């Protein structure tokens, strides 16, 4: 059995747990209110802003035994850099606070997720970053397009006319990235690396789910 299949099977319970959350179920089927979507985008901005720096931190820890991982991370960084500006563009398109997105901290679950990913990449194993990649690319490719359409209907907007660039584009883009990650994960045979990736995947799914709880983006509505 390939490690990719092992990863899918070992983390699928964590992924499906997100689908059972009331706020996620409502978002997928009924969308979000405009204030909720603005708050969600603000949290999303911080996740995306740190995506490349976390990959860079992991790449700096990859020695020559992990050169294929390092080179893959270099390519991902090149592809993903600047995408946080897409989120800012979406925030502006729906009347959100663009300057505030960068100056105000994200919700506690997002802070915890970002902090864990830096820690895991630098202190546990650099391959931990692949767990982060897997989670975010699964979420974007499986749910991104549906969520964008659902929110657009709820707030009476055309998803093709502003406000949904990041979600809509990554629904397709990350499906391709996930296929590439599948190939890369099949090359990883080291038990320590595999364990780190599986743990990172579970933690990232868990923390992303917490984003939709009481301490998540909805808490920003009072700010």
N, CA and C of each residue as an Amber inpcrd file, in Angstrom:
protein
   669
   0.8450000  -1.1910000   0.0000000   0.0000000   0.0000000   0.0000000
   0.8860000   1.2490000   0.0000000   0.5750000   2.2210000  -0.8690000
   1.3800000   3.4430000  -0.9340000   1.1090000   4.3060000   0.2970000
   2.0800000   5.1480000   0.6160000   1.9100000   6.0150000   1.7760000
   0.7640000   6.9980000   1.5600000   0.5230000   7.4070000   0.3240000
  -0.5930000   8.3260000   0.0710000  -1.9090000   7.6990000   0.5180000
  -2.1250000   6.4300000   0.1930000  -3.3510000   5.7470000   0.6040000
  -3.4030000   5.6370000   2.1210000  -2.2640000   5.3360000   2.7320000
  -2.2010000   5.2670000   4.1950000  -2.5920000   6.5990000   4.8160000
  -2.0970000   7.6880000   4.2290000  -2.4090000   9.0220000   4.7420000
  -3.8970000   9.3190000   4.6150000  -4.4730000   9.0060000   3.4820000
  -5.9060000   9.2450000   3.2740000  -6.7220000   8.4660000   4.3020000
  -6.3990000   7.1980000   4.4560000  -7.1690000   6.3450000   5.3600000
  -6.9980000   6.7590000   6.8240000  -5.8090000   7.1900000   7.1920000
  -5.5440000   7.5360000   8.5870000  -6.1090000   8.9020000   8.9740000
  -6.4110000   9.7330000   7.9900000  -6.8860000  11.0850000   8.2880000
  -8.3210000  11.3330000   7.8460000  -8.9580000  10.3520000   7.2200000
 -10.2820000  10.5910000   6.6640000 -11.3240000  10.8480000   7.7490000
 -11.1600000  10.2160000   8.9020000 -12.0820000  10.4750000  10.0020000
 -12.0060000  11.9420000  10.4160000 -10.7900000  12.4910000  10.4530000
 -10.5980000  13.8960000  10.8070000 -11.2240000  14.8130000   9.7640000
 -11.0920000  14.4410000   8.4860000 -11.6920000  15.2630000   7.4270000
 -13.2140000  15.2310000   7.5190000 -13.7610000  14.0520000   7.6850000
 -15.2170000  13.9270000   7.7300000 -15.8160000  14.5740000   8.9680000
 -15.0370000  14.6670000  10.0360000 -15.5270000  15.3320000  11.2370000
 -15.8470000  16.7930000  10.9650000 -15.0890000  17.4050000  10.0570000
 -15.3570000  18.7960000   9.7060000 -16.7340000  18.9330000   9.0670000
 -17.0950000  17.9710000   8.2130000 -18.3750000  18.0310000   7.5150000
 -19.5650000  17.9740000   8.4680000 -19.3730000  17.3740000   9.6500000
 -20.4760000  17.2320000  10.6040000 -20.6940000  18.4770000  11.4560000
 -19.7660000  19.4240000  11.3860000 -19.9120000  20.6380000  12.1880000
 -21.0930000  21.4590000  11.6680000 -21.9820000  21.9060000  12.5520000
 -23.1760000  22.6510000  12.1080000 -22.8550000  23.8420000  11.2230000
 -21.8060000  24.6120000  11.5830000 -21.4870000  25.8110000  10.8080000
 -20.9860000  25.4470000   9.4120000 -20.2210000  24.3520000   9.3080000
 -19.7230000  23.9120000   8.0010000 -20.8850000  23.4040000   7.1560000
 -21.7480000  22.6160000   7.7610000 -22.9120000  22.0860000   7.0220000
 -23.7810000  23.2300000   6.5150000 -23.9980000  24.2240000   7.3800000
 -24.8070000  25.3750000   6.9720000 -24.1160000  26.1680000   5.8690000
 -22.8010000  26.3530000   5.9770000 -22.0750000  27.1110000   4.9670000
 -22.1340000  26.4330000   3.6100000 -21.9930000  25.1080000   3.5930000
 -21.9930000  24.3860000   2.3300000 -23.3520000  24.3790000   1.6630000
 -24.4010000  24.4550000   2.4620000 -25.7490000  24.3470000   1.8990000
 -26.5180000  25.6660000   1.8660000 -26.2080000  26.5600000   2.7980000
 -26.9430000  27.8200000   2.8770000 -26.0370000  29.0440000   2.7680000
 -24.7290000  28.8100000   2.6990000 -23.7930000  29.9230000   2.5730000
 -23.5270000  30.6040000   3.9010000 -23.0620000  31.8480000   3.8220000
 -22.7920000  32.6860000   4.9830000 -23.4550000  34.0380000   4.7690000
 -23.6770000  34.7450000   5.8610000 -24.1080000  36.1340000   5.7120000
 -22.9100000  36.9480000   5.2330000 -23.1570000  38.1400000   4.7460000
 -22.0610000  38.9810000   4.2720000 -21.0560000  39.2900000   5.3940000
 -21.5050000  39.6700000   6.5970000 -20.5230000  39.8950000   7.6710000
 -19.7260000  38.6320000   8.0130000 -20.3780000  37.4730000   7.9810000
 -19.6670000  36.2270000   8.2650000 -18.6200000  35.9420000   7.1920000
 -18.9710000  36.1840000   5.9380000 -18.0120000  35.9270000   4.8610000
 -16.8110000  36.8500000   4.9660000 -17.0510000  38.1060000   5.3140000
 -15.9300000  39.0330000   5.5000000 -15.0120000  38.5430000   6.6200000
 -15.6170000  38.0770000   7.7100000 -14.8170000  37.5800000   8.8350000
 -14.0510000  36.3150000   8.4490000 -14.6940000  35.4440000   7.6840000
 -14.0370000  34.2310000   7.2120000 -12.8340000  34.5740000   6.3350000
 -12.9990000  35.5270000   5.4420000 -11.9040000  35.9400000   4.5670000
 -10.7450000  36.5240000   5.3650000 -11.0600000  37.2130000   6.4470000
  -9.9910000  37.7900000   7.2630000  -9.1390000  36.6960000   7.9020000
  -9.7750000  35.6460000   8.3930000  -9.0160000  34.5150000   8.9170000
  -8.2580000  33.8080000   7.8010000  -8.9150000  33.6620000   6.6520000
  -8.2840000  33.0000000   5.5210000  -7.0420000  33.7530000   5.0620000
  -7.0810000  35.0710000   5.1290000  -5.9220000  35.8750000   4.7260000
  -4.6750000  35.4580000   5.4930000  -4.8080000  35.2720000   6.7920000
  -3.6440000  34.9230000   7.6110000  -3.1440000  33.5150000   7.2860000
  -4.0480000  32.5970000   7.0320000  -3.6320000  31.2450000   6.6460000
  -2.8180000  31.2950000   5.3640000  -3.3050000  32.0560000   4.3990000
  -2.6430000  32.1250000   3.0940000  -1.3320000  32.9040000   3.1960000
  -1.3260000  33.9760000   3.9940000  -0.1020000  34.7790000   4.1480000
   1.0440000  33.9200000   4.6600000   0.7650000  33.0170000   5.5930000
   1.8190000  32.2110000   6.2100000   2.1380000  30.9350000   5.4310000
   1.3880000  30.6470000   4.3990000   1.5530000  29.3990000   3.6550000
   2.9690000  29.2760000   3.0870000   3.4160000  30.2920000   2.3830000
   4.7630000  30.2490000   1.7840000   5.8770000  30.3190000   2.8290000
   5.7940000  31.2030000   3.8490000   6.8440000  31.2020000   4.8630000
   6.9820000  29.8670000   5.5930000   5.8760000  29.1820000   5.8390000
   5.9630000  27.8710000   6.4900000   6.6590000  26.8800000   5.5690000
   6.3340000  26.9060000   4.2830000   7.0190000  26.0160000   3.3400000
   8.5070000  26.3620000   3.2690000   8.8360000  27.6560000   3.3280000
  10.2390000  28.0640000   3.2940000  10.9790000  27.5700000   4.5360000
  10.3180000  27.6450000   5.6950000  10.9350000  27.1520000   6.9270000
  11.2090000  25.6540000   6.8120000  10.2630000  24.9210000   6.2520000
  10.4520000  23.4780000   6.0790000  11.5710000  23.1870000   5.0840000
  11.5890000  23.9220000   3.9750000  12.6230000  23.7040000   2.9600000
  14.0140000  23.9300000   3.5330000  14.1470000  24.9110000   4.4250000
  15.4580000  25.2070000   5.0190000  15.9410000  24.0800000   5.9190000
  15.0280000  23.2020000   6.3450000  15.3790000  22.0740000   7.2110000
  15.6000000  20.7810000   6.4390000  15.3650000  20.8040000   5.1440000
  15.5380000  19.5990000   4.3250000  16.9990000  19.4600000   3.9010000
  17.6640000  18.4040000   4.3740000  19.0330000  18.1710000   3.9150000
  18.9890000  17.4480000   2.5590000  20.1530000  17.0210000   2.0850000
  20.1990000  16.4340000   0.7390000  19.4610000  15.1040000   0.6330000
  19.2110000  14.4460000   1.7610000  18.4110000  13.2220000   1.7180000
  16.9570000  13.5300000   1.3690000  16.5800000  14.7840000   1.5840000
  15.2080000  15.2130000   1.3000000  15.1880000  16.2610000   0.1900000
  16.1590000  16.1910000  -0.7020000  16.2500000  17.2300000  -1.7280000
  15.0170000  17.2630000  -2.6270000  14.4000000  16.0960000  -2.8960000
  13.2070000  16.1090000  -3.7360000  12.0590000  16.8490000  -3.0450000
  11.9750000  16.7420000  -1.7120000  10.9780000  17.4990000  -0.9600000
  11.2990000  18.9870000  -1.0320000  12.5820000  19.3220000  -0.8490000
  13.0090000  20.7250000  -0.8830000  12.6870000  21.3570000  -2.2250000
  12.9990000  20.6490000  -3.3070000  12.7400000  21.2000000  -4.6380000
  11.2420000  21.3520000  -4.9000000  10.4460000  20.4030000  -4.4040000
   8.9930000  20.5110000  -4.5640000   8.4680000  21.7260000  -3.8100000
   9.0000000  21.9600000  -2.6310000   8.5790000  23.1270000  -1.8630000
   8.9700000  24.4170000  -2.5600000  10.1520000  24.4520000  -3.1610000
  10.5510000  25.6330000  -3.9320000   9.5190000  25.9330000  -5.0300000
   9.0920000  24.8860000  -5.7220000   8.1230000  25.0680000  -6.8110000
   6.7770000  25.5490000  -6.2780000   6.3610000  24.9730000  -5.1530000
   5.0790000  25.3860000  -4.5660000   5.1250000  26.8410000  -4.1200000
   6.2300000  27.2340000  -3.5290000   6.3660000  28.6230000  -3.0920000
   6.2540000  29.5700000  -4.2800000   6.9110000  29.2180000  -5.3790000
   6.8550000  30.0490000  -6.5770000   5.4280000  30.1580000  -7.1090000
   4.6840000  29.0610000  -7.0450000   3.3070000  29.0420000  -7.5470000
   2.3360000  29.7840000  -6.6260000   2.5950000  29.7090000  -5.3240000
   1.6260000  30.2240000  -4.3540000   1.9090000  31.6530000  -3.8910000
   3.1240000  32.1480000  -4.1440000   3.4580000  33.4700000  -3.6080000
   2.5210000  34.5390000  -4.1540000   2.1300000  35.4310000  -3.2790000
   1.2600000  36.5320000  -3.6700000  -0.2220000  36.2280000  -3.6290000
  -0.5940000  34.9900000  -3.3230000  -2.0180000  34.6560000  -3.3440000
  -2.7830000  35.2930000  -2.1890000  -2.0650000  35.7420000  -1.1560000
  -2.7620000  36.4670000  -0.0910000  -3.3710000  37.7570000  -0.6210000
  -2.7970000  38.3100000  -1.6970000  -3.3780000  39.5220000  -2.2850000
  -4.7130000  39.2180000  -2.9460000  -4.9040000  37.9680000  -3.3840000
  -6.2020000  37.5750000  -3.9380000  -7.2670000  37.6310000  -2.8490000
  -6.8950000  37.2020000  -1.6380000  -7.8400000  37.2600000  -0.5280000
  -8.1680000  38.7110000  -0.1940000  -7.1530000  39.5840000  -0.1930000
  -7.4060000  41.0070000   0.0570000  -8.3190000  41.5980000  -1.0140000
  -8.1220000  41.1700000  -2.2430000  -8.9740000  41.6290000  -3.3410000
 -10.4270000  41.2150000  -3.0860000 -10.6080000  39.9770000  -2.6230000
 -11.9580000  39.4930000  -2.3170000 -12.5680000  40.2580000  -1.1510000
 -11.7480000  40.5370000  -0.1210000 -12.2490000  41.3080000   1.0190000
 -12.7320000  42.6800000   0.5610000 -11.9510000  43.3410000  -0.2820000
 -12.3500000  44.6440000  -0.7990000 -13.6030000  44.5730000  -1.6480000
 -13.7450000  43.5080000  -2.4250000 -14.8960000  43.3600000  -3.3210000
 -16.2100000  43.1940000  -2.5690000 -16.1350000  42.6590000  -1.3460000
 -17.3690000  42.4700000  -0.5750000 -17.5040000  43.5190000   0.5350000
 -16.7310000  44.6020000   0.4130000 -16.8720000  45.7210000   1.3390000
 -16.2270000  45.5220000   2.6870000 -15.2340000  44.6460000   2.7660000
 -14.5580000  44.3930000   4.0250000 -13.4390000  45.3760000   4.2980000
 -12.8420000  45.2340000   5.4680000 -11.7670000  46.1150000   5.9250000
 -10.4320000  45.5490000   5.4480000  -9.9400000  46.0410000   4.3210000
  -8.6960000  45.5240000   3.7500000  -7.4930000  45.8200000   4.6470000
  -7.2860000  47.0620000   5.1190000  -6.1380000  47.3080000   6.0030000
  -6.2050000  46.4880000   7.2920000  -7.4100000  46.3100000   7.8190000
  -7.5740000  45.5790000   9.0690000  -7.2470000  44.1080000   8.9560000
  -7.3430000  43.5660000   7.7490000  -7.0600000  42.1390000   7.5590000
  -5.6390000  41.7980000   7.9680000  -4.7210000  42.6980000   7.7130000
  -3.3330000  42.4410000   8.0360000  -2.9190000  42.9120000   9.4110000
  -3.6170000  43.9080000   9.9650000  -3.1930000  44.4780000  11.2440000
  -3.8440000  43.8030000  12.4430000  -5.0420000  43.2660000  12.2720000
  -5.7130000  42.5890000  13.3740000  -5.3610000  41.1030000  13.3570000
  -5.1750000  40.4790000  14.5200000  -4.8140000  39.0640000  14.5520000
  -5.9740000  38.1830000  14.1290000  -5.6840000  37.0050000  13.6150000
  -6.7480000  36.0710000  13.2630000  -7.3510000  35.4590000  14.5180000
  -8.3730000  34.6400000  14.3430000  -9.0110000  33.9800000  15.4800000
  -8.0330000  33.0090000  16.1440000  -8.2650000  32.6570000  17.4160000
  -7.3510000  31.7410000  18.1140000  -7.0990000  30.4090000  17.4020000
  -8.1140000  29.7540000  16.8030000  -7.8140000  28.5070000  16.0980000
  -6.8290000  28.6810000  14.9420000  -6.9070000  29.8040000  14.2480000
  -5.9870000  30.0550000  13.1380000  -4.5940000  30.3560000  13.6790000
  -4.5220000  31.1300000  14.7660000  -3.2190000  31.3710000  15.3700000
  -2.5680000  30.0610000  15.8030000  -3.3760000  29.1590000  16.3750000
  -2.8470000  27.8680000  16.8230000  -2.4020000  27.0150000  15.6410000
  -3.1570000  27.0420000  14.5560000  -2.8070000  26.2490000  13.3850000
  -1.5100000  26.7610000  12.7590000  -1.3880000  28.0660000  12.6210000
  -0.1700000  28.6510000  12.0550000   1.0290000  28.3370000  12.9480000
   0.8560000  28.5330000  14.2520000   1.9510000  28.2730000  15.1830000
   2.3880000  26.8180000  15.1530000   1.4240000  25.9110000  15.0910000
   1.7700000  24.4870000  15.0310000   2.5760000  24.1770000  13.7840000
   2.1860000  24.7290000  12.6490000   2.8620000  24.3970000  11.3920000
   4.3020000  24.9050000  11.3580000   4.5470000  26.0840000  11.9260000
   5.9400000  26.5340000  12.0460000   6.7160000  25.6040000  12.9730000
   6.1350000  25.3150000  14.1180000   6.8000000  24.4490000  15.1010000
   7.1010000  23.0730000  14.5150000   6.1150000  22.4690000  13.8550000
   6.2990000  21.1230000  13.3250000   7.3690000  21.0970000  12.2440000
   7.3730000  22.1190000  11.3780000   8.3600000  22.1620000  10.2930000
   9.7730000  22.3510000  10.8220000   9.9090000  23.1420000  11.8790000
  11.2340000  23.5040000  12.3710000  11.7350000  22.6010000  13.4970000
  10.8250000  22.0030000  14.2740000  11.2330000  21.2730000  15.4720000
  10.8970000  19.7820000  15.4450000   9.9190000  19.3860000  14.6380000
   9.5240000  17.9770000  14.6000000  10.1620000  17.2820000  13.4070000
   9.7410000  17.6640000  12.2050000  10.2940000  17.0880000  10.9730000
   9.8750000  17.9930000   9.8140000  10.7820000  18.3220000   8.9070000
  10.3990000  19.2210000   7.8050000   9.2790000  18.6580000   6.9360000
   9.1540000  17.3450000   6.8780000   8.0800000  16.7580000   6.0660000
   6.7000000  16.9860000   6.6720000   6.6630000  17.4780000   7.9170000
   5.3650000  17.8240000   8.5180000   4.5830000  18.7810000   7.6330000
   5.3110000  19.6240000   6.9110000   4.6550000  20.6160000   6.0610000
   3.7700000  19.9670000   5.0080000   4.0890000  18.7330000   4.6380000
   3.2750000  18.0520000   3.6310000   1.8890000  17.7230000   4.1730000
   1.7930000  17.5660000   5.4900000   0.4720000  17.3820000   6.0870000
  -0.3670000  18.6370000   5.9540000   0.2610000  19.8060000   6.1670000
  -0.4340000  21.0750000   5.9670000  -0.8810000  21.2180000   4.5170000
   0.0250000  20.9130000   3.5830000  -0.3170000  21.0070000   2.1620000
  -1.4970000  20.1070000   1.8300000  -1.4420000  18.8850000   2.3160000
  -2.5130000  17.9260000   2.0170000  -3.8580000  18.4420000   2.5120000
  -3.9080000  18.9070000   3.7450000  -5.1720000  19.3710000   4.3160000
  -5.7360000  20.5580000   3.5490000  -4.9190000  21.5710000   3.3340000
  -5.4280000  22.7750000   2.6810000  -5.8080000  22.5190000   1.2250000
  -5.0810000  21.6260000   0.5650000  -5.4110000  21.3320000  -0.8300000
  -6.6320000  20.4270000  -0.9460000  -6.8300000  19.5310000   0.0020000
  -8.0520000  18.7340000   0.0220000  -9.2590000  19.6300000   0.2610000
  -9.1590000  20.4950000   1.2570000 -10.2790000  21.3830000   1.5790000
 -10.6190000  22.2810000   0.3920000  -9.5920000  22.8520000  -0.2410000
  -9.8420000  23.7590000  -1.3670000 -10.4370000  23.0250000  -2.5600000
  -9.8720000  21.8590000  -2.9080000 -10.3160000  21.1600000  -4.1120000
 -11.6660000  20.4770000  -3.9320000 -11.9400000  19.9560000  -2.7360000
 -13.1930000  19.2310000  -2.5030000 -14.3420000  20.1760000  -2.1800000
 -14.0490000  21.2150000  -1.4020000 -15.1280000  22.0690000  -0.8990000
 -15.1290000  23.4910000  -1.4600000 -13.9880000  23.9660000  -1.9610000
 -13.8640000  25.3720000  -2.3270000 -14.8980000  25.8730000  -3.3180000
 -15.0850000  25.1450000  -4.4100000 -16.0260000  25.5830000  -5.4360000
 -17.4580000  25.6040000  -4.9350000 -17.8480000  24.5540000  -4.2110000
 -19.2100000  24.4700000  -3.6850000 -19.4700000  25.5650000  -2.6690000
 -18.4970000  25.8150000  -1.8130000 -18.6410000  26.8550000  -0.7950000
 -18.7630000  28.2290000  -1.4440000 -17.9450000  28.4990000  -2.4580000
 -18.0140000  29.7860000  -3.1510000 -19.3980000  29.9970000  -3.7550000
 -19.9180000  28.9850000  -4.4200000 -21.2490000  29.0970000  -5.0320000
 -22.3300000  29.2860000  -3.9780000 -22.2240000  28.5600000  -2.8750000
 -23.2290000  28.6390000  -1.8180000 -23.2470000  30.0190000  -1.1710000
 -22.0590000  30.5490000  -0.8820000 -21.9870000  31.8830000  -0.2610000
 -22.4650000  32.9500000  -1.2430000 -22.0830000  32.8050000  -2.5050000
 -22.5010000  33.7910000  -3.5130000 -24.0230000  33.8600000  -3.6130000
 -24.6660000  32.7030000  -3.6150000 -26.1400000  32.6900000  -3.6680000
 -26.7330000  33.3570000  -2.4370000 -26.1230000  33.0780000  -1.2730000
 -26.6630000  33.6050000  -0.0190000 -26.5930000  35.1220000   0.0480000
 -25.5490000  35.7110000  -0.5170000 -25.3990000  37.1680000  -0.4330000
 -25.7820000  37.8620000  -1.7380000 -26.3220000  37.0880000  -2.6770000
 -26.8340000  37.6670000  -3.9150000 -25.7850000  38.2030000  -4.8540000
 -24.6770000  37.4580000  -4.9880000 -23.5940000  37.8970000  -5.8670000
 -23.2650000  36.8270000  -6.8950000 -22.7180000  37.2820000  -8.0060000
 -22.2070000  36.3720000  -9.0260000 -20.7690000  36.0370000  -8.6510000
 -20.4600000  34.7380000  -8.3950000 -19.0980000  34.3890000  -7.9820000
 -18.0350000  34.7210000  -9.0170000 -18.4550000  34.9500000 -10.2570000
 -17.4960000  35.2860000 -11.3010000 -17.2320000  36.7690000 -11.4340000
 -17.8760000  37.5710000 -10.5830000 -17.7570000  39.0260000 -10.7280000
 -17.1730000  39.7040000  -9.4920000 -16.3070000  39.0430000  -8.8110000
 -15.6210000  39.6650000  -7.6790000 -16.0430000  39.1250000  -6.3400000
 -15.0670000  38.9590000  -5.4670000 -15.3490000  38.5110000  -4.1180000
 -15.0580000  37.0460000  -3.8690000 -14.7650000  36.3000000  -4.9390000
 -14.5740000  34.8550000  -4.7820000 -13.3780000  34.3440000  -5.5800000
 -12.4590000  35.2290000  -5.8780000 -11.3230000  34.8290000  -6.7000000
 -10.5200000  33.7030000  -6.0520000 -10.2320000  33.8690000  -4.7590000
  -9.3790000  32.8660000  -4.1130000 -10.0700000  31.5090000  -4.0380000
 -11.2810000  31.4590000  -3.5220000 -11.9750000  30.1780000  -3.3590000
 -12.2140000  29.4910000  -4.6990000 -12.6830000  30.2350000  -5.6750000
 -13.0150000  29.6350000  -6.9690000 -11.7790000  29.1380000  -7.7010000
 -10.7100000  29.9320000  -7.6910000  -9.5090000  29.5560000  -8.4310000
  -8.8220000  28.3460000  -7.8010000  -8.8010000  28.2850000  -6.4710000
  -8.0920000  27.2000000  -5.8120000  -8.8670000  25.8880000  -5.8280000
 -10.1460000  25.9500000  -6.1010000 -10.9020000  24.7090000  -6.2360000
 -10.3270000  23.8680000  -7.3720000  -9.9350000  24.5240000  -8.4630000
  -9.3310000  23.8230000  -9.6000000  -7.8250000  23.6860000  -9.4370000
  -7.1770000  24.7560000  -9.0430000  -5.7250000  24.7680000  -8.9090000
  -5.2430000  23.7040000  -7.9330000  -5.9230000  23.5820000  -6.7870000
  -5.4540000  22.6530000  -5.7640000  -5.8080000  21.2090000  -6.0750000
  -6.7290000  20.9790000  -6.9830000  -6.9550000  19.6120000  -7.4480000
  -5.7210000  19.1190000  -8.1940000  -5.1210000  19.9890000  -8.9920000
  -3.8740000  19.6380000  -9.6870000  -2.7250000  19.4710000  -8.7000000
  -2.6690000  20.3590000  -7.7120000  -1.6110000  20.2710000  -6.7000000
  -1.7270000  18.9820000  -5.8950000  -2.9600000  18.5710000  -5.6260000
  -3.1650000  17.3440000  -4.8500000  -2.6700000  16.1350000  -5.6280000
  -2.8780000  16.1390000  -6.9280000  -2.3760000  15.0420000  -7.7680000
  -0.8510000  14.9940000  -7.7300000  -0.2090000  16.1660000  -7.7430000
   1.2560000  16.2260000  -7.6460000   1.7360000  15.7550000  -6.2750000
   0.9960000  16.1190000  -5.2420000   1.3580000  15.7140000  -3.8910000
   1.2300000  14.1950000  -3.7330000   0.2540000  13.6220000  -4.3770000
   0.0740000  12.1660000  -4.3850000   1.3560000  11.4850000  -4.8540000
   1.8990000  11.9650000  -5.9540000   3.1250000  11.3850000  -6.5180000
   4.2830000  11.5440000  -5.5360000   4.4080000  12.7360000  -4.9260000
   5.5060000  12.9930000  -4.0040000   5.4110000  12.1090000  -2.7560000
   4.2210000  11.9900000  -2.1970000   4.0460000  11.2150000  -0.9720000
   4.3660000   9.7350000  -1.1730000   4.1720000   9.2650000  -2.3640000
   4.4820000   7.8620000  -2.6480000   5.9760000   7.5740000  -2.5660000
   6.8010000   8.6240000  -2.6070000   8.2530000   8.4240000  -2.5500000
   8.7810000   8.4160000  -1.1170000   7.9290000   8.7410000  -0.1400000
   8.3830000   8.8700000   1.2430000   8.2360000   7.5330000   1.9630000
   9.3760000   6.9540000   2.3270000   9.3900000   5.6530000   2.9990000
   9.8860000   5.7320000   4.4320000  10.4810000   6.8490000   4.8160000
  11.0380000   6.9870000   6.1590000   9.9170000   7.0210000   7.2010000
   9.9370000   6.1220000   8.1860000   8.8650000   6.0680000   9.1880000
   8.6840000   7.3620000   9.9750000   9.7820000   8.0230000  10.3170000
   9.6810000   9.2700000  11.0730000   8.9770000  10.3530000  10.2580000
   9.3020000  10.4340000   8.9790000   8.6520000  11.4120000   8.0990000
   7.1690000  11.0890000   7.9470000   6.8500000   9.8270000   7.7650000
   5.4560000   9.4230000   7.6110000   4.6420000   9.7500000   8.8560000
   5.2110000   9.4530000  10.0220000   4.5180000   9.7420000  11.2790000
   4.2650000  11.2370000  11.4380000   5.2640000  12.0470000  11.0890000
   5.1280000  13.4940000  11.2000000   4.0510000  14.0260000  10.2600000
   3.9780000  13.4910000   9.0690000   2.9800000  13.9330000   8.0930000
   1.5750000  13.5650000   8.5550000   1.4110000  12.3550000   9.0380000
   0.0950000  11.9170000   9.5080000  -0.3750000  12.7720000  10.6810000
   0.5300000  13.0230000  11.6410000   0.1680000  13.8480000  12.7920000
  -0.1810000  15.2630000  12.3540000   0.6040000  15.8250000  11.4560000
   0.3380000  17.1720000  10.9590000  -1.0150000  17.2480000  10.2610000
  -1.3350000  16.2190000   9.5100000  -2.6210000  16.1840000   8.8080000
  -3.7780000  16.2000000   9.8020000  -3.6910000  15.3810000  10.8110000
  -4.7550000  15.3250000  11.8110000  -4.9070000  16.6500000  12.5540000
  -3.7730000  17.2420000  12.9380000  -3.8270000  18.5200000  13.6630000
  -4.4120000  19.6160000  12.7870000  -4.0050000  19.6770000  11.5260000
  -4.5150000  20.7270000  10.6390000  -5.9970000  20.5690000  10.3520000
  -6.4590000  19.3420000  10.1570000  -7.8990000  19.1340000   9.9920000
  -8.6410000  19.5740000  11.2530000  -8.1020000  19.2040000  12.4100000
  -8.7490000  19.5690000  13.6740000  -8.8280000  21.0790000  13.8300000
  -7.7130000  21.7620000  13.6110000  -7.6900000  23.2050000  13.8020000
  -8.5530000  23.9260000  12.7700000  -8.5880000  23.3990000  11.5480000
  -9.4500000  24.0310000  10.5500000 -10.9100000  23.8870000  10.9770000
 -11.2510000  22.7570000  11.5750000 -12.6070000  22.5910000  12.0900000
 -12.9170000  23.5720000  13.2060000 -11.9190000  23.8280000  14.0690000
 -12.1110000  24.7770000  15.1630000 -12.3840000  26.1930000  14.6610000
 -11.9440000  26.4640000  13.4480000 -12.2030000  27.7660000  12.8330000
 -13.7010000  28.0630000  12.7690000 -14.5170000  26.9970000  12.7030000
 -15.9620000  27.1610000  12.5770000 -16.6830000  27.0260000  13.9160000
 -15.9080000  26.9810000  15.0080000 -16.4950000  26.9140000  16.3350000
 -16.6760000  28.2940000  16.9390000 -16.9630000  28.3190000  18.2500000
 -17.2490000  29.5850000  18.9290000 -16.0650000  30.5490000  18.9220000
 -14.8360000  30.0080000  18.8970000 -13.6660000  30.8900000  18.9270000
 -13.1250000  31.2240000  17.5560000 -13.8250000  30.7960000  16.5010000
 -13.3440000  30.9950000  15.1460000 -13.7370000  32.3300000  14.5530000
 -13.8720000  32.3480000  13.2210000 -14.0400000  33.6240000  12.5240000
 -15.2830000  34.3870000  12.9370000 -16.3300000  33.6720000  13.4080000
 -17.5530000  34.3670000  13.8230000 -17.2800000  35.3080000  14.9890000
 -16.2520000  34.9780000  15.8020000 -15.8980000  35.8510000  16.9160000
 -15.4150000  37.2090000  16.4510000 -15.0030000  37.3030000  15.1920000
 -14.5260000  38.5730000  14.6430000 -15.6830000  39.5550000  14.4000000
 -16.8970000  39.0480000  14.3770000 -18.0250000  39.9250000  14.0460000
 -18.2110000  41.0120000  15.0820000 -17.7430000  40.7560000  16.2910000
 -17.9140000  41.7620000  17.3500000 -16.8120000  42.8010000  17.3620000
 -15.7860000  42.6060000  16.4890000 -14.6640000  43.5530000  16.4980000
 -14.9670000  44.7710000  15.6340000
